[in-house]
Amino acid sequence: MKFRNFLQHCGRRLFLALALCIVCAAFAPFGPSSVPASLSAAVPAASHMPAYAPPLSGIRTQRIPVSADFARGQRPVLPQPFAAPNEPALFTMKAAVPDGAPQQLMLLRPDGFYRFCPKDGQFKHADDPFDSFALTLPPVHLDVEPIFQDELLLPNGCESVSLAMLMQFHGIAADAYDFTMRCVPHQEIRRIGEGRFAPNPNQAYIGDPSDFGSGWYCFEDPVIEGANRYLAERGAAFSAEKISGADYVQLWYALYTGHPAAVWLTVDYTPPRRNPNLVFTLPDGKRYRPYRNLHCLILTGMEGDRVFLSDPKRGKISIPRDQFFTLYNAMGRRAVILDPVP
């Protein structure tokens, strides 16, 4: 009788231990070889991506091996990624949340991070660019040598000089002055009576970038047009592409994939200011008050709460991340990269 009771007691303990193992396995974090295929069905389809987060059209979306090296610059050490079956994402990874919180499954796509929410079984876009996951992104630095615009006698040619810096980073010999003056479309300011007539900065550079007194600026499209003309003339297998609208994670991802970006900020890193004493009449008849402190430079790195820049006026510098994104957002989130032509 005692032996039988002993067997029954052991059987109950064995059953409880087995049940506990099953429960633990069911709630354990996903590992490199245990991501269920059902998760891939929970990932939003490409057609359901948030409208405010356009894909980086210029960045290739093939899976990136952890062991791969950047063509230029330094590659960050990332958490070990693992592929989910039939997963449309670039890769997935576990991201450690600060303050000792448990790891959670993250999904990296060209339009940002998605977080797996166990409660509803869905991947949801990490809306806040400064949330805890974005803050844990590994540091990335690319070595973009500055070209000083004042030394080239281009006191107001920051946009084209910045694109020339991108060309040199990608191994393309660029004559910044020739590129600026010959390839980037620009139009002089015409005076008729008291009026000043200027091109739309979305279509052409306003004035003469080599003239301190009459040169202003342009936005992405004119400098992209000039860069692609210049690249085609040299047979370079690159194209300039607009990634304007990119958020914190998207810009980090551009750097991660070896793409420094020309961005529009301000020359003194203070809030943008309009010229109170000058109004241009644009070709469509609209009146336009130009910025007086606009500036274009290169985003080269991110680490912690700092952003690293290569400035055609100041050289290599870093500024607080919050300051960078305040200015970047205020200037319309304008950004351009060079990308290899397939």
C-alpha positions in Angstrom: 0.0 0.0 0.0 2.8 2.4 0.9 4.5 1.6 -2.4 1.3 2.3 -4.3 0.8 5.6 -2.6 4.4 6.5 -3.4 3.8 5.8 -7.1 0.6 7.9 -7.1 2.5 10.7 -5.4 5.3 10.6 -7.9 2.8 10.5 -10.8 1.0 13.6 -9.6 4.3 15.5 -9.3 5.4 14.4 -12.7 2.1 15.5 -14.2 2.4 18.9 -12.5 6.0 19.3 -13.8 5.0 18.4 -17.3 2.1 20.8 -17.2 4.4 23.6 -15.9 6.8 23.0 -18.8 4.0 23.3 -21.4 2.8 26.6 -19.9 6.3 28.0 -19.8 7.0 27.0 -23.4 3.7 28.6 -24.5 4.6 32.0 -22.9 8.4 32.0 -23.5 9.9 34.8 -25.7 10.2 33.8 -29.3 13.7 32.6 -30.2 15.6 32.4 -33.4 14.1 29.1 -34.4 10.7 29.3 -32.7 8.9 32.2 -34.4 5.5 30.8 -35.4 4.4 31.2 -39.0 1.1 32.6 -37.9 2.9 35.8 -36.9 3.6 36.7 -40.5 -0.1 36.9 -41.1 -0.4 39.5 -38.4 2.1 41.9 -40.2 0.4 44.7 -42.0 0.5 44.4 -45.8 2.4 47.0 -47.7 -0.8 48.6 -48.9 -1.8 49.3 -45.3 1.4 51.1 -44.3 0.7 54.5 -42.5 0.3 57.3 -45.0 2.6 59.5 -43.0 5.5 57.1 -43.3 6.4 56.7 -47.0 8.8 54.0 -47.9 12.4 54.9 -48.6 12.2 54.4 -52.4 15.9 54.8 -52.8 17.0 52.1 -50.4 17.1 48.4 -51.4 14.9 46.2 -49.3 16.7 42.9 -49.5 17.5 41.1 -46.3 20.7 42.4 -44.7 23.1 39.8 -43.2 24.5 40.7 -39.8 28.0 39.8 -41.0 27.9 42.2 -44.0 30.1 45.3 -44.1 29.2 48.7 -45.2 30.7 49.8 -48.5 31.9 52.8 -46.6 32.0 53.8 -43.0 31.4 51.7 -39.9 28.7 49.1 -39.4 26.9 49.0 -36.1 26.7 45.8 -34.0 23.0 44.8 -34.1 21.1 42.3 -32.1 21.1 39.0 -33.8 18.2 39.0 -36.4 16.2 36.0 -37.3 13.8 35.4 -40.1 10.2 34.7 -39.5 8.7 32.3 -42.1 7.1 34.1 -45.1 7.9 37.4 -43.4 7.7 40.4 -45.7 10.0 42.4 -43.3 13.7 43.0 -43.8 14.4 41.2 -40.6 12.9 40.8 -37.1 14.8 41.1 -33.8 14.4 41.2 -30.1 14.8 44.6 -28.7 15.7 45.1 -25.0 13.4 47.7 -23.4 15.1 50.0 -20.8 14.6 49.7 -17.1 14.8 45.9 -17.0 11.5 45.3 -18.9 11.2 42.0 -20.8 12.3 41.7 -24.4 9.7 42.1 -27.1 9.6 41.1 -30.7 10.3 43.9 -33.1 9.9 44.1 -36.8 12.1 46.4 -39.0 10.7 47.6 -42.3 11.8 50.4 -44.6 9.1 52.6 -43.1 10.1 52.0 -39.5 9.8 49.7 -36.5 6.8 47.6 -35.7 6.1 46.2 -32.3 4.4 42.8 -31.6 1.5 43.3 -29.2 0.7 39.9 -27.5 -2.8 41.1 -26.4 -4.2 41.3 -29.9 -1.6 39.4 -31.8 -0.7 42.3 -34.2 2.4 44.1 -35.2 1.8 47.9 -34.7 3.8 50.7 -36.0 5.9 52.5 -33.3 4.3 55.9 -33.8 6.5 57.8 -31.4 10.0 58.3 -33.1 11.5 58.9 -29.6 9.9 55.9 -27.9 12.0 53.4 -25.9 12.7 51.2 -28.8 14.0 54.0 -31.0 16.2 55.1 -28.1 17.8 51.6 -28.0 18.9 51.7 -31.7 22.6 50.9 -32.1 24.9 53.8 -32.9 25.9 54.3 -36.5 28.5 56.6 -38.0 29.5 57.2 -41.6 32.7 59.1 -42.5 31.6 61.9 -44.9 34.4 64.4 -45.5 33.2 68.0 -45.6 33.7 70.2 -48.6 33.8 73.8 -47.5 31.6 76.0 -49.7 33.3 79.3 -48.8 36.7 77.9 -50.0 35.0 77.1 -53.4 33.6 80.7 -53.6 30.1 79.3 -53.2 28.9 81.2 -50.2 25.2 80.3 -50.9 25.7 76.9 -52.5 25.2 74.6 -49.5 22.7 72.3 -51.3 24.9 71.4 -54.3 28.0 71.3 -52.2 26.3 68.8 -49.9 25.3 66.6 -52.8 29.0 66.8 -54.0 29.9 65.5 -50.5 27.6 62.6 -51.0 29.1 61.8 -54.4 32.6 61.8 -52.9 31.5 59.5 -50.1 30.3 57.0 -52.7 33.5 57.2 -54.6 32.4 59.6 -57.4 34.9 62.3 -58.2 32.9 65.6 -58.2 33.8 69.1 -59.1 31.5 70.9 -56.7 31.8 74.3 -58.4 31.1 72.9 -61.9 28.2 70.8 -60.6 26.7 73.8 -58.8 27.0 76.4 -61.6 26.3 74.2 -64.6 24.0 71.4 -63.6 21.7 72.7 -60.8 19.0 74.9 -62.4 19.0 78.4 -61.2 17.4 81.7 -62.2 18.3 85.3 -61.4 16.0 87.5 -59.4 14.4 90.1 -61.7 13.4 93.5 -60.5 10.5 95.3 -62.1 9.8 98.5 -60.3 9.5 97.8 -56.6 8.8 94.1 -57.2 11.2 91.2 -57.2 10.4 88.2 -59.3 12.0 84.8 -58.4 11.7 81.1 -59.3 9.9 78.7 -57.0 12.6 77.1 -54.8 11.0 73.8 -55.5 11.8 74.2 -59.2 15.1 76.2 -59.4 17.7 77.8 -57.2 16.9 81.4 -56.4 19.7 83.7 -57.7 23.4 83.0 -58.0 24.9 80.6 -55.5 28.4 82.1 -56.1 27.2 85.6 -55.2 26.9 86.4 -51.5 24.4 89.2 -52.1 22.1 87.6 -54.6 22.1 83.9 -53.9 19.4 82.3 -51.8 18.6 78.6 -51.9 16.6 75.8 -53.5 14.8 72.7 -52.1 15.2 69.0 -53.1 13.9 68.7 -56.6 16.3 71.2 -58.4 19.4 69.7 -56.7 18.2 66.2 -57.5 17.7 67.2 -61.1 21.2 68.6 -61.3 22.8 65.7 -59.5 21.3 63.1 -61.8 22.4 65.1 -64.8 25.9 65.2 -63.4 26.0 61.5 -62.4 24.7 60.5 -65.9 27.5 62.6 -67.6 30.1 60.7 -65.6 28.5 57.3 -66.1 28.2 56.8 -62.4 25.9 54.0 -61.4 24.1 56.1 -58.8 21.0 58.3 -58.7 19.9 61.0 -56.3 16.6 60.2 -54.7 14.3 62.1 -52.4 13.4 60.5 -49.0 11.7 63.6 -47.7 9.3 62.8 -44.9 11.6 60.2 -43.3 11.2 60.0 -39.6 13.8 59.2 -36.8 13.8 55.4 -37.5 13.9 55.9 -41.3 16.8 58.2 -41.2 18.6 55.8 -38.8 17.8 53.0 -41.3 19.3 55.0 -44.2 22.5 55.4 -42.3 22.5 51.7 -41.3 22.3 50.8 -44.9 25.2 53.1 -45.8 23.3 56.1 -47.0 24.2 59.5 -45.5 21.5 62.0 -46.3 21.5 65.7 -47.3 19.0 67.4 -45.0 17.7 71.0 -44.7 18.2 72.7 -41.4 19.3 76.2 -40.5 22.8 77.7 -40.7 22.9 78.7 -37.1 21.0 75.7 -35.7 18.3 78.1 -34.4 14.6 78.0 -35.5 14.0 79.0 -39.1 13.4 82.7 -39.7 11.8 84.5 -42.7 13.3 87.7 -44.1 10.9 90.4 -42.8 12.0 92.9 -45.5 11.8 90.9 -48.7 9.0 89.3 -50.6 9.4 87.5 -53.9 6.7 87.1 -56.6 6.8 83.5 -57.9 5.9 82.5 -61.5 2.4 81.5 -60.4 1.8 85.0 -59.0 2.1 83.9 -55.3 4.0 86.0 -52.9 6.9 84.2 -51.1 8.9 85.5 -48.1 12.3 83.6 -48.2 14.1 82.1 -45.2 17.1 84.0 -44.1 18.9 81.2 -42.3 18.2 78.1 -44.3 21.1 75.6 -44.7 21.7 72.2 -46.2 24.2 69.7 -44.8 24.9 66.0 -44.4 23.5 63.7 -41.7 26.3 61.2 -41.0 25.5 59.4 -37.7 23.3 58.9 -34.7 24.3 57.8 -31.2 22.3 58.1 -28.1 21.0 61.6 -27.8 23.4 63.0 -30.3 23.2 63.4 -34.1 26.4 63.8 -36.2 26.7 66.1 -39.2 29.1 67.1 -41.9 28.5 70.8 -42.5 29.9 72.6 -45.6 30.4 75.6 -43.4 31.6 74.2 -40.0 32.9 70.7 -40.8 32.2 67.7 -38.7 30.0 68.5 -35.7 27.4 66.9 -33.5 24.2 68.5 -32.0 21.5 67.2 -29.6 19.1 64.8 -31.2 16.1 66.8 -30.1 17.5 70.0 -31.6 18.2 68.3 -34.9 14.7 66.9 -35.2 13.1 70.2 -34.1 14.9 71.9 -37.0 14.4 69.1 -39.5 10.7 69.0 -38.8 10.4 72.8 -39.0 12.0 72.8 -42.4 9.6 70.2 -43.8 11.6 67.0 -43.3 13.5 67.4 -46.5 16.2 64.8 -47.3 18.1 63.4 -50.3 20.3 60.3 -50.6 22.4 58.8 -53.4 21.5 55.2 -54.2 23.2 52.6 -56.5 21.3 52.1 -59.8 20.4 48.4 -60.1 
